[in-house]
Amino acid sequence: MNYGHFDLENKEYVITNPATPAPWANYLGDPEYGAMISNNAAGYSFVKSGANGRISRFRFNSEMALPGRYIYIRDNDANDYWSASWQPVGKPLDKYKSECRHGTAYTVISAEYSDIKSEVTYYVPYGKTYEVWRAKITNNDSKDRNLSLYGFVEFTNDNNYEQDQVNLQYTLFITRTSFEENKILQHINENDGKDASGSNHRERFFGMVGAPISAYNGSLSDFIGAYRTFSNPIAVESGKCNNKMNFNSNSCGALQSDITLKSGETVELIYILGQRDNEQATAILNEYKEAGKVDAEIRQLKDYWHGQLSNFKVETPSAEFNNMINVWNAYQCFITFIWSRAASFVYCGLRNGYGYRDTVQDIQGIIHLNPEMAAEKIRFMLSAQVSNGGGLPLVRFNHNAGHENCPDENDVNSVYAKETGHPSYRADDALWLFPTIVKYIGESGNKAFLDEVITYAEEGGGEATVYEHLKNAIRFSMERLGSHNMPAGLHADWNDCLRLGAKGESTFVAFQLYYAMSVIKDMAVSKNDNDYVSYITDVQAKLADALEKCWDEDRFIRGIREDGVIVGAKKDPEANMWLNPQSWSVISKFASDEQAEKAMNSVHDILNTPYGAKLLEPPYKEHYFDGALMHIFNADTKENGGIFSQSQGWLILAESLLGHGNRAFEYFLESSPAAMNDKAEIRVMEPYVHGQFTESKASPFEGRSHVHWLTGTASTVMVGCVEGICGMRPDADGLLISPSIPSEWDGFRIEKNFRGKKLNINVNNSAHAESGVKEITLNGEKLDKNYIPANKLKDVNEIEVILG
């Protein structure tokens, strides 16, 4: 079933049926002031932290998705009322017409009911720390209409999410609200403001300009009424807020305006929500009395985000590919890059920091769009590396390089563990730096980046060049090898549900280390670090010998437990085939041609489904071991045989590197949200963003996806598509072009900004090949191979690529 469509030109997803299978969301602002909004205006807002800066409430784990940013409209002559979004009132859809346009950091919800048209634009102005709701109400009737308009938000009583929801014997008694001119002010811990140092005193405001305020409420119970819900507030049903404020209960902001609209007339009301005191709020509201301010701010948001997205554009025969790569996958990469796993309709905001591996991988998704933005975050994550080479498992948002505690490998109850809940290092964390830094240097050409000096995380850790940081990451793994000469699993590798034991060994991490050794060897050669070249050559050969022993007929095993038992052996009754070792054997360039073909064919034969490849098969049910924590999940769910979406990106990349364009694109389509647009009732989750996983064959809901927006899938699929399918593979000196595309494509075009130069790339596939560049010309000059040296580029370049 179809609930909406992509608008590629305007870079929007348009929802035409508001009764979506789940709330379909968008992100507004950034973590300085963050807001999420659904297609029915549900969602919440926070300042700096979803855990410690929450200013409006939201009920998680509920398809009701309440409350949100609501505007109610009442016809005072007919005693009828509705909301400017279909929910929460929920008028019959044969009479209520609705459209939601989710765009890049803004959402517009339009509706028409009883000849009254409404259009509400929600956004956070660029660089600001408050949000704006601009409501336009138009009378399309032939007669005058007497209306009451109500803007409404439910405040939290405490910035800390858990305190607000759980510690009610405290938080119910620390707030009051007041009405000040054209706004509701909420005062929290007001008496604590007498001493500014360490004060918990805060004020929030909900104000409006554009019409006189006729009545108001600051008390949630007075606005909603006893035994009522957001669908039928007593203030709206009766036609009058009672002007009562909150004192020792639950707060809200509700502002009523009574207006008479002539036929064809439009009124514009601008509501603003934020955490500011009365004086600051008044100044902000006064700014919005200026005509055209909202339109200018929306234009600024579009210019900024569309400018970011314009750095890489494709035009292919696939609408799904175009919509995802040009807009929604790219925009999601920026959202995960900015927000990490901080707050969504699934993440409640309690993860108050960056996961090391998550963030270093997330960076990869935007490098081709904004390499210098990526570089700043790379520097930040390098400063969260400990001098022993490992990464801090959780990097707090207020990270202070050179002054952090770090895990103690001999004490699971260390200070760091108590502060963060993470007792030990992960085996893979720092190894993600290698592909990320290689991609940055390739995209930017900034070879000097390796010589930048960056402080280590811990007190007394000192500082080192980026190159030395990377050598230390290798050292971390080499000092923690298991008995088979592969990296120890430590607390966990990428798969948090797989515990091989402190001395158990992970083939996934071994392939990562093999890749990292190749990278650092090239860097060492360029620096004439000959002793290190010799060292890496020797240890990489030994690692290769160990990995060769992990080949099991037509697949690589997943690892070796601390007790010596193999995980993922072909003979195992359960979990005998794992996805990630196969794709990473190719990405790392370890697998021989024969091994690569056999392993990837096994993936297709054993793990592939209509919705993507499963993480493992068969799922654990009876033959699990203590470290196979995924067995607690239902079969074919999450890590227990579910279609883990992040791994699909590596699969796309691996098949592309092998030149298998048809299969790479098959995996793209199977796992692409856009390909499910007409089957949205199966997917349930938004058809424009990736999720964490999809239920597979053993589930009665095969194809249903979960955990929207904030997932590493965004970056891995973007890399798989840009580097793999599109074949854009830059290095420090230029750009290798090696597409792997469906053989049925006649060709495609790319517009790419590369180191300040414009590249217009036309790929001709009249031969209907899957891969293989037959000929390439740069500005009319035929090149001898499919590599473009950066020093040959002009400001604007025409590149012709012929496959065959």
C-alpha positions in Angstrom: 0.0 0.0 0.0 1.2 3.5 -0.9 1.0 6.4 1.6 3.0 8.9 -0.2 5.7 9.7 -2.8 9.1 11.2 -3.3 9.4 14.7 -4.7 13.0 14.7 -6.0 12.9 18.2 -7.3 12.0 19.7 -4.0 13.9 17.1 -2.0 10.8 16.2 0.0 8.9 13.1 0.9 5.1 13.8 0.5 2.7 11.9 2.7 -0.8 11.9 1.3 -2.5 9.4 3.6 -1.9 10.4 7.2 -2.9 7.0 8.6 0.6 5.6 8.1 1.5 2.2 9.6 3.7 4.0 12.2 4.7 7.6 12.9 6.9 8.7 10.0 9.3 11.2 11.4 11.7 14.0 10.4 14.5 15.8 12.3 14.5 19.6 12.9 17.5 21.5 14.2 20.5 19.9 15.7 21.6 18.8 19.2 22.0 22.4 20.3 18.3 22.5 20.0 16.8 19.3 18.7 13.3 18.4 17.7 11.6 15.4 16.1 8.2 15.6 14.4 6.0 12.9 12.8 3.6 13.3 9.9 0.9 14.0 12.4 2.9 16.6 14.4 3.8 14.2 17.2 7.3 14.5 18.7 9.5 16.2 21.3 12.2 18.8 21.7 15.3 19.2 23.8 18.2 21.5 24.4 21.7 20.0 23.9 20.7 16.6 25.3 17.7 14.3 24.9 18.5 12.9 28.3 19.2 16.1 30.2 17.7 18.8 28.2 14.1 17.6 27.4 11.6 20.4 27.3 8.5 18.7 25.9 7.0 15.3 26.5 6.6 12.2 24.3 5.2 8.7 25.0 7.7 6.2 23.6 6.8 2.7 22.3 3.4 3.7 21.1 1.9 3.9 17.7 -0.4 6.6 19.1 2.7 8.8 19.1 1.5 11.4 21.6 1.8 14.3 22.3 3.4 16.7 20.0 3.1 20.2 18.5 -0.6 20.6 18.1 -2.8 23.3 16.7 -6.5 22.9 17.2 -9.1 24.7 15.1 -12.7 25.2 16.3 -15.7 26.4 14.3 -17.6 28.4 16.9 -20.8 28.5 15.0 -21.0 24.8 14.3 -19.4 23.8 17.6 -17.1 21.5 15.6 -13.3 21.2 16.0 -10.3 19.4 14.5 -6.5 19.6 14.4 -4.2 21.1 11.8 -2.6 17.7 11.6 -4.9 14.7 11.2 -4.1 13.5 14.7 -4.8 14.0 17.6 -8.4 14.7 16.8 -8.6 12.3 13.9 -11.5 13.4 11.8 -12.8 10.9 9.2 -10.5 10.9 6.2 -13.4 11.1 3.7 -13.9 14.6 5.0 -10.5 15.6 6.2 -7.8 16.0 3.5 -4.2 16.0 4.6 -0.7 16.3 3.2 2.6 16.2 5.0 5.9 17.3 3.3 9.0 16.2 5.1 11.9 18.2 3.9 15.5 18.9 4.8 15.2 20.1 8.5 11.6 21.3 8.0 8.1 19.8 7.8 5.0 21.3 6.3 1.6 19.8 7.3 -1.4 21.0 5.3 -5.0 20.1 5.8 -8.5 21.0 4.7 -11.7 20.4 6.6 -15.1 22.1 6.5 -13.8 24.6 3.9 -11.0 25.8 6.2 -7.5 25.2 4.9 -4.5 25.1 7.2 -0.8 24.9 6.5 1.7 24.6 9.4 5.4 24.9 8.8 7.7 23.5 11.6 11.4 24.2 11.8 14.3 25.3 13.9 16.0 28.4 12.4 19.5 27.7 11.2 21.9 28.2 14.1 19.2 29.1 16.6 18.1 27.3 19.8 14.3 27.5 19.6 11.6 26.2 17.2 9.0 27.9 15.1 5.5 26.8 14.0 4.1 29.1 11.3 0.3 28.4 10.9 -1.6 29.8 7.9 -5.4 29.5 8.2 -7.5 30.2 5.1 -11.2 30.5 4.7 -12.2 28.8 1.5 -15.9 29.1 2.3 -18.2 31.6 0.6 -19.2 33.1 4.0 -17.4 34.5 7.0 -16.2 32.0 9.6 -15.8 32.5 13.4 -12.9 30.3 14.6 -10.8 29.7 17.6 -7.2 28.6 17.2 -5.3 26.9 19.9 -1.5 26.3 19.9 -0.5 23.6 22.4 2.6 21.9 23.8 3.0 19.7 26.9 6.1 20.7 28.9 8.3 18.3 30.9 8.6 19.2 34.6 12.4 18.5 34.6 15.1 18.6 31.9 16.1 15.1 32.9 14.0 12.6 31.1 14.0 10.0 33.8 13.4 12.4 36.6 10.4 13.8 34.7 8.9 10.4 34.0 9.8 8.5 37.2 10.7 10.7 40.2 7.2 12.2 40.5 7.4 12.9 44.2 10.0 15.5 43.3 9.2 16.7 39.8 5.5 17.4 40.3 6.3 20.0 42.9 9.1 22.1 41.3 7.2 24.0 38.5 4.7 26.7 38.0 3.5 28.6 34.9 2.6 32.2 34.3 1.1 34.2 31.4 3.2 37.1 30.2 1.8 39.3 27.5 1.7 36.8 24.6 3.4 33.8 26.0 3.2 31.1 28.7 6.3 30.9 30.8 7.2 27.7 32.7 9.4 28.3 35.8 11.4 25.3 37.2 13.2 25.3 40.5 12.4 29.0 40.7 13.7 29.5 44.3 17.0 28.1 43.3 17.7 31.1 41.0 18.7 33.3 44.0 22.2 31.8 43.7 23.3 31.8 40.1 26.2 29.5 40.7 25.0 25.9 40.3 21.4 27.1 39.9 18.8 24.6 38.6 16.5 27.5 37.8 15.2 27.3 34.2 12.4 29.0 32.2 10.7 27.7 29.1 8.3 29.7 26.9 5.6 29.1 24.4 4.5 32.3 22.7 2.7 33.5 19.7 2.5 36.6 17.4 0.1 37.3 14.6 -3.2 37.6 16.5 -4.4 38.7 19.9 -4.5 36.0 22.6 -8.1 35.6 23.8 -7.4 33.0 26.5 -4.8 30.6 27.7 -3.8 27.7 30.0 -0.6 26.7 31.7 -2.1 23.7 33.5 -2.3 20.5 31.5 -5.2 19.1 33.4 -7.2 22.3 32.9 -6.6 22.3 29.2 -7.2 18.6 28.6 -9.8 18.0 31.3 -10.5 15.0 33.5 -10.7 11.6 31.8 -10.0 13.1 28.4 -7.2 12.8 25.9 -5.4 15.0 23.4 -8.2 14.1 20.9 -10.9 15.9 22.9 -9.5 18.6 25.2 -12.2 20.3 27.3 -10.8 23.7 26.5 -11.3 23.1 22.7 -14.6 21.3 23.0 -16.1 24.0 25.2 -14.5 26.8 23.2 -12.6 28.5 26.0 -9.4 28.1 27.9 -10.0 28.9 31.5 -6.8 30.9 32.1 -5.6 28.7 34.9 -1.9 28.2 35.5 0.0 25.2 36.8 1.3 25.1 40.4 2.6 21.7 41.7 1.3 19.5 38.8 1.8 19.1 35.1 2.5 22.1 32.9 1.5 23.0 29.3 1.5 25.9 27.0 -1.9 26.6 25.4 -2.7 29.8 23.6 -6.2 30.6 22.2 -7.0 33.2 19.6 -10.6 33.9 18.5 -10.8 35.2 15.0 -13.3 36.0 12.3 -12.1 35.1 8.8 -13.8 36.6 5.7 -14.3 34.5 2.7 -10.9 34.0 1.0 -9.0 35.6 3.9 -5.8 34.1 5.4 -4.5 34.7 8.9 -0.9 33.9 9.9 0.0 32.9 13.4 3.6 32.2 14.5 4.2 30.1 17.6 7.6 29.8 19.1 8.9 27.3 21.7 12.2 27.4 23.6 14.0 27.5 26.8 14.6 31.2 27.5 13.6 33.7 30.2 10.9 36.2 29.7 13.1 39.0 28.4 14.8 36.8 25.9 11.6 35.2 24.8 10.0 38.7 24.3 12.9 39.7 22.1 12.6 36.5 20.0 8.9 36.9 19.5 9.3 40.5 18.5 11.5 39.5 15.7 8.7 37.4 14.1 6.4 40.4 13.8 8.5 41.2 10.8 6.8 40.1 7.6 8.6 37.5 5.6 11.0 36.4 8.3 9.7 32.8 8.3 10.0 32.5 4.6 13.5 33.8 4.7 14.5 31.3 7.4 13.0 28.4 5.5 14.9 29.6 2.4 18.1 29.6 4.5 17.5 26.1 5.7 16.9 24.8 2.1 19.9 26.7 0.7 22.1 25.2 3.4 20.9 21.6 3.2 20.4 21.5 -0.6 23.9 23.0 -1.0 25.3 20.1 1.0 23.4 17.5 -1.0 24.4 19.1 -4.3 28.0 18.1 -3.9 27.1 14.6 -5.3 24.2 13.9 -7.6 23.4 10.9 -9.8 21.0 10.5 -12.6 20.3 6.8 -13.2 17.4 4.7 -14.6 16.4 3.8 -11.0 14.2 6.3 -9.2 14.8 4.4 -6.0 18.6 4.9 -6.4 18.2 8.6 -7.4 15.9 9.5 -4.5 18.1 7.7 -1.9 21.6 8.8 -3.0 20.6 12.4 -4.0 18.4 13.2 -1.0 17.3 10.8 1.7 20.2 8.5 2.3 22.5 11.5 2.1 20.4 13.5 4.5 20.1 10.6 6.8 23.9 10.4 6.8 24.1 13.9 8.0 21.5 13.3 10.7 23.4 10.2 12.1 26.6 12.2 11.8 25.2 15.0 13.9 22.9 13.2 16.3 24.7 9.8 16.6 22.2 7.7 18.6 21.1 10.5 20.8 17.3 10.7 20.3 14.6 9.3 18.1 11.2 7.8 18.5 13.1 4.6 19.7 16.1 6.0 21.4 14.8 7.9 24.4 17.8 10.1 24.7 19.5 8.3 27.5 22.6 7.5 25.6 24.5 10.6 26.5 27.5 10.3 24.3 29.0 9.0 21.0 29.6 5.3 20.5 33.2 5.2 19.2 32.6 2.7 16.4 29.2 4.2 15.6 30.5 7.7 15.1 33.7 6.8 13.2 31.6 4.8 10.8 28.9 7.5 10.5 31.6 9.9 9.4 32.2 7.9 6.3 28.7 8.7 5.0 29.3 12.4 4.5 32.9 12.5 3.5 32.0 12.7 -0.2 29.6 15.6 0.5 31.6 17.6 3.0 35.1 16.3 3.7 36.1 19.2 6.0 33.0 18.7 8.2 34.0 15.1 8.4 37.6 16.0 9.3 36.5 17.9 12.4 34.7 14.9 13.7 37.6 12.6 12.9 39.9 14.9 15.0 37.4 14.7 17.8 37.3 10.9 17.7 41.1 10.7 17.5 41.1 12.7 20.7 39.0 10.0 22.2 41.6 7.3 21.5 43.5 6.2 24.5 47.3 6.1 24.3 47.2 2.3 24.3 45.6 2.5 20.9 42.0 1.6 21.9 39.0 3.9 21.7 36.8 5.0 24.5 33.7 2.8 24.0 31.5 5.8 24.8 32.7 9.3 24.2 30.7 11.8 26.2 29.2 14.8 24.5 31.3 17.0 26.8 34.4 15.0 26.1 37.6 16.7 27.5 40.6 15.3 25.7 43.6 14.7 27.9 41.5 14.6 31.0 39.3 11.5 30.6 39.1 8.3 32.6 39.3 5.2 30.5 38.5 1.5 30.8 40.6 -0.6 33.1 41.1 -4.0 31.6 41.7 -5.5 35.0 38.7 -3.9 36.7 35.3 -4.1 35.2 34.1 -1.8 38.0 36.5 1.0 37.1 35.6 4.7 37.4 35.0 4.8 33.6 32.7 1.8 33.8 30.7 3.4 36.6 30.5 6.7 34.7 29.5 5.3 31.3 28.2 1.7 31.9 30.9 0.4 29.5 33.4 -1.9 31.4 35.9 -2.6 28.7 37.3 -1.9 25.2 35.8 -3.2 22.0 38.0 -5.1 19.7 37.1 -3.2 16.6 36.6 0.4 17.8 39.9 2.0 16.7 40.2 -0.1 13.6 37.3 1.9 12.0 39.7 4.9 11.9 41.6 3.3 8.9 38.8 3.3 6.2 37.5 6.6 7.5 40.8 8.4 7.3 41.7 6.8 4.0 38.3 8.1 2.6 38.9 11.6 4.0 42.4 11.9 2.6 41.2 10.5 -0.8 38.3 13.0 -1.0 40.3 16.0 0.2 43.8 15.3 -0.9 45.0 16.5 2.5 48.1 14.3 2.9 49.3 16.6 5.7 46.4 15.4 7.8 48.6 12.4 8.9 51.1 14.9 10.5 48.5 16.8 12.6 49.1 16.4 16.3 46.2 15.3 18.4 45.9 14.7 22.2 45.0 11.3 23.5 41.9 10.9 25.7 43.3 10.1 29.1 45.2 12.2 31.7 48.9 11.9 31.0 48.4 10.2 27.7 50.3 12.8 25.8 49.8 13.6 22.1 50.8 12.2 18.8 50.5 12.7 15.1 47.5 11.1 13.3 50.0 8.6 11.7 51.2 7.6 15.2 47.6 7.3 16.4 47.0 4.8 13.6 50.1 2.9 14.4 48.9 2.7 18.0 45.6 1.3 16.9 47.5 -1.5 15.2 49.5 -2.0 18.4 46.3 -2.3 20.4 45.3 -5.3 18.3 48.7 -6.8 18.2 49.1 -6.7 21.9 45.8 -8.5 22.3 46.1 -11.6 20.1 44.5 -14.9 20.8 46.2 -18.3 20.6 45.5 -18.5 16.9 47.3 -15.2 16.1 44.1 -13.3 15.4 42.7 -10.3 17.4 41.1 -11.1 20.6 37.3 -10.5 20.8 37.6 -8.6 24.1 34.3 -7.3 25.4 32.8 -7.6 21.9 33.5 -6.8 18.2 31.0 -5.0 15.9 28.3 -7.5 17.0 27.6 -6.6 20.6 25.6 -9.9 21.0 28.7 -12.0 20.2 31.0 -12.6 23.2 33.9 -14.9 22.2 35.7 -14.4 25.5 38.5 -12.0 26.3 40.9 -14.3 24.4 38.5 -15.5 21.8 39.2 -14.4 18.3 37.0 -12.7 15.7 37.5 -13.2 12.0 35.6 -10.0 11.3 38.1 -8.0 13.4 41.0 -10.0 11.8 39.8 -8.9 8.3 39.6 -5.3 9.6 43.1 -5.6 11.0 44.3 -7.0 7.7 42.8 -4.1 5.9 44.3 -1.6 8.4 47.7 -3.2 7.9 47.5 -2.6 4.2 46.6 1.0 4.8 49.3 1.7 7.4 51.9 0.0 5.2 51.1 2.4 2.3 51.4 5.3 4.7 54.7 4.0 6.1 56.1 3.6 2.6 55.2 7.2 1.7 56.9 8.3 4.9 60.0 6.2 4.3 59.3 4.5 7.7 61.2 1.4 6.5 61.5 -0.4 9.8 57.7 -0.2 10.2 57.2 -1.4 6.7 59.2 -4.5 7.5 57.3 -5.0 10.7 53.9 -4.7 9.1 54.9 -6.9 6.2 55.9 -9.6 8.6 52.9 -9.5 10.9 50.4 -9.2 8.1 51.8 -12.4 6.5 51.3 -14.2 9.9 47.8 -12.8 10.1 47.1 -14.0 6.6 48.3 -17.5 7.6 45.9 -17.5 10.5 43.0 -16.3 8.3 43.6 -18.9 5.7 42.9 -21.5 8.4 39.5 -20.0 8.9 38.3 -21.0 5.4 35.7 -23.7 5.6 34.9 -25.1 2.1 32.7 -22.2 0.9 32.8 -19.7 3.7 34.9 -18.1 6.4 34.1 -18.9 10.0 32.9 -16.2 12.4 35.5 -16.8 15.0 37.1 -19.0 17.6 35.9 -19.0 21.2 38.2 -18.7 24.2 37.9 -22.4 24.7 39.0 -23.2 21.2 35.5 -24.0 19.8 34.9 -22.6 16.3 31.8 -20.3 15.8 30.3 -20.5 12.4 31.7 -23.8 11.2 29.8 -25.3 8.2 29.0 -28.4 10.3 27.3 -26.5 13.1 23.6 -27.2 13.5 22.9 -23.5 14.0 24.6 -20.2 13.0 26.8 -22.0 10.5 26.8 -19.2 8.0 27.6 -15.6 8.9 27.4 -12.6 6.6 30.1 -10.1 7.7 33.2 -12.4 7.5 32.3 -13.0 3.8 31.9 -9.4 2.8 34.9 -8.3 4.8 37.1 -11.0 3.3 36.5 -9.2 0.0 36.6 -5.6 1.3 39.9 -6.3 3.1 41.3 -7.8 -0.2 42.4 -10.9 1.7 40.2 -13.5 0.0 41.5 -15.1 -3.2 39.4 -14.8 -6.3 38.2 -18.3 -5.8 37.4 -17.8 -2.1 35.6 -14.5 -2.9 33.4 -16.0 -5.5 32.5 -19.0 -3.4 31.9 -17.0 -0.2 29.7 -14.5 -1.9 27.7 -17.2 -3.8 27.2 -18.8 -0.4 25.8 -15.6 0.9 23.4 -15.3 -2.0 22.3 -19.0 -1.8 22.0 -19.2 2.0 21.4 -15.8 3.5 19.6 -13.8 0.8 15.9 -13.0 1.1 13.5 -10.7 -0.7 14.4 -8.0 1.9 18.1 -8.4 2.0 20.7 -10.8 3.4 20.4 -12.2 6.9 23.1 -11.7 9.4 23.4 -15.4 10.1 21.6 -18.7 9.3 20.1 -20.7 10.9 19.2 -18.5 13.9 20.1 -19.7 17.4 17.4 -21.7 19.2 18.9 -24.7 20.9 22.6 -24.8 20.2 23.8 -21.5 21.4 26.7 -20.9 23.8 26.9 -18.5 26.7 28.5 -15.8 24.5 25.8 -16.0 21.8 23.7 -13.4 23.5 21.6 -13.0 20.4 19.7 -16.2 21.2 17.5 -14.1 23.6 15.9 -12.5 20.5 13.2 -14.2 18.5 14.4 -16.1 15.5 15.2 -14.0 12.4 15.1 -10.9 14.6 17.9 -8.4 15.2 21.3 -10.1 15.6 19.7 -13.6 15.7 19.3 -14.0 12.0 17.5 -10.8 11.3 18.4 -8.7 8.2 20.8 -6.4 9.9 20.6 -3.4 7.6 24.1 -2.0 8.2 25.7 -5.2 6.8 23.8 -4.7 3.5 26.1 -1.7 2.7 29.2 -3.9 3.1 27.5 -6.5 1.0 26.8 -4.0 -1.8 30.4 -2.8 -1.6 31.9 -6.3 -1.7 29.9 -7.3 -4.7 30.8 -4.1 -6.5 34.5 -4.6 -5.8 34.2 -8.0 -7.5 32.6 -6.3 -10.5 29.2 -7.9 -9.8 27.0 -5.0 -10.7 23.8 -7.0 -11.1 24.1 -8.6 -7.7 25.3 -5.4 -6.0 22.2 -3.6 -7.3 20.0 -6.5 -6.3 21.1 -6.1 -2.7 20.5 -2.4 -2.9 16.9 -2.8 -4.1 16.1 -5.6 -1.6 17.2 -3.4 1.3 16.3 0.0 0.0 13.5 1.9 1.8 12.4 3.5 -1.4 11.8 0.2 -3.1 9.2 -0.5 -0.3 7.2 2.7 -1.0 4.3 0.7 -2.5 4.6 -2.0 0.2 4.7 0.4 3.1 2.2 -1.7 5.1 4.8 -4.5 5.1 7.8 -2.3 6.0 5.8 -0.2 8.5 8.8 2.1 9.1 9.4 5.2 6.9 10.1 4.3 3.3 12.6 7.1 3.0 15.1 6.2 5.7 17.1 3.1 6.6 16.4 1.3 9.9 18.5 -1.0 12.1 17.1 -4.3 11.0 14.3 -6.1 9.2 12.5 -9.2 10.3 13.1 -12.2 8.2 11.6 -15.6 7.2 10.9 -17.1 10.6 8.8 -14.0 11.6 5.1 -13.8 10.7 5.9 -10.2 9.8 8.7 -10.8 7.3 9.8 -7.5 5.8 8.9 -5.3 8.8 11.6 -2.9 9.7 12.6 -1.3 13.0 14.7 1.4 14.7 14.5 4.3 12.3 16.9 7.1 11.3 19.8 6.7 13.8 21.7 3.7 12.4 25.0 3.0 10.9 23.1 1.6 7.9 23.0 5.2 6.4 26.8 5.4 6.1 27.5 1.8 5.0 24.9 1.8 2.3 26.0 5.3 1.1 29.6 4.1 0.8 28.5 0.9 -0.9 26.5 2.9 -3.5 29.0 5.7 -4.0 32.3 3.8 -4.0 30.8 0.5 -5.1 27.9 0.9 -7.6 28.9 4.4 -8.8 32.6 3.5 -8.6 33.9 6.7 -7.1 37.1 5.6 -5.4 39.4 8.6 -4.7 42.9 8.3 -3.2 45.5 10.9 -2.1 46.5 11.6 -5.7 43.3 11.4 -7.7 40.1 9.5 -8.6 39.7 5.9 -9.7 36.4 5.4 -11.6 35.1 1.8 -11.6 31.3 1.5 -11.7 29.6 -1.8 -11.0 26.0 -1.4 -12.3 23.1 -3.4 -13.5 23.8 -4.7 -17.0 20.4 -3.5 -18.1 21.3 0.1 -17.6 22.3 2.0 -20.7 24.4 4.3 -18.5 24.1 7.0 -15.9 25.4 10.5 -15.0 27.2 11.9 -12.0 27.8 15.5 -10.9 30.5 15.6 -8.3 32.4 18.3 -6.5 35.9 17.1 -5.9 38.6 19.2 -4.2 37.0 22.4 -5.4 36.6 21.1 -9.0 33.4 20.3 -10.8 33.2 16.8 -12.3 30.5 16.0 -14.9 30.8 12.3 -15.5 28.8 10.5 -18.2 29.0 6.7 -18.1 28.1 4.9 -21.3 26.9 1.3 -20.9 25.7 0.6 -24.5 27.6 -2.7 -24.1 25.4 -3.6 -21.2 28.2 -4.7 -19.0 28.1 -5.1 -15.2 31.6 -3.5 -14.8 34.9 -2.9 -16.5 36.0 0.5 -17.9 36.9 0.1 -21.6 37.7 3.7 -22.2 37.8 7.0 -20.3 38.4 10.6 -21.5 39.0 13.7 -19.5 38.1 17.0 -21.2 38.5 15.3 -24.6 41.9 13.6 -23.7 41.9 9.8 -23.7 43.5 8.4 -20.6 45.5 5.2 -20.5 43.6 3.8 -17.5 40.5 4.5 -15.4 42.3 6.8 -13.0 42.2 10.6 -13.1 45.2 12.3 -11.6 44.0 15.3 -9.5 46.6 17.5 -11.1 45.0 17.1 -14.5 41.6 18.5 -13.4 40.3 21.9 -14.5 37.8 24.0 -12.6 35.0 22.3 -14.7 35.6 18.8 -16.1 33.8 16.7 -18.7 34.5 13.0 -18.2 33.3 10.3 -20.5 33.4 6.7 -19.3 32.7 3.7 -21.6 32.0 0.4 -20.0 32.7 -2.9 -21.8 
